[in-house]
């Protein structure tokens, strides 16, 4: 195999590798955006649930009935 052919083979291999890495990076970026969206949704739901519990917790400060 001539040196030129070996270099062409290496360049072709590197191009394939770069394309594979580019696809993997694009997929990871999509997944990251989805996960950020899910975290934002869960954070909002957690805050709303905390607010509901705080409102409910005010009633919990009442003394227990005598039979407890």
PyMOL commands that set and color helices and strands:
alter all, ss='L'
color gray80, all
select helices_A, chain A and resi 3-59
alter helices_A, ss='H'
color red, helices_A
deselect
rebuild
show_as cartoon
